[in-house]
Amino acid sequence: MDKKNNIIAILDEIEQELRELKLWGAEAFAPSQEAFLSSVPFFMDTMDFHQWLEYVALPKLREIVLEGGVLPQGMLIHTYAEEYYRERHDEFAYLIKLLRVLDSYAKV
């Protein structure tokens, strides 16, 4: 498997894990249009982390990879996930692990 396919596979696994956690695709989780106007990293002032993953990060990263681009250097998505889920780390350990793998493809 080449790097592009590996990244797409990790993005798919992240989506699947969010589905298993029941944090993907539910109408109740859809952010408002105003939520997308945030200028704060991870849209942390307007979205839950899983919303940002579903509606912002994963679609954008898929687009970048499918168009032949490279991931932003120095992505540290997993570190925000670790902080966001620190009180429930056991429940979200696999998601954090997947995000760490994704981040490894964007090393400086």
Secondary structure, DSSP 8 states (H G I E B T S, - for coil): --HHHHHHHHHHHHHHHHHHTT-SS-GGG---GGGGG--SGGGTTTS-HHHHIIIIIHHHHHHHHHTT----TT--HHHHHHHHTGGGHHHHHHHHHHHHHHHHTT--
